[in-house]
Amino acid sequence: MENKEFVLGWGTLSLIIAGIAQGKNRSGLGWWLIGLLLGPIALVVLLFMDTLPVQTSMEDRIVQRIRDEINDRFRPTA
């Protein structure tokens, strides 16, 4: 019985680590695996890491480039 509780707690901790990682714009799957291997050590390391900037998708960058081009062409000249 004690072993089941340990495995359940360790697995829950790894899911919590994955959620925190995603909140910091990091790979949830990768940190879930690290959490399974290292447990509380992974949590401490992750808590001290900075949040990564949000990466825009290629589609968003293309749309922004088109908007900028349209604005440049139709901007009134003084």
Secondary structure, 3 states (H helix, E strand, C coil): CHHHHHHHHHHHHHHHHHHHHHHCCCCHHHHHHHHHHHCHHHHHHHHCCCCCCCCCCHHHHHHHHHHHHHHHHCCCCC
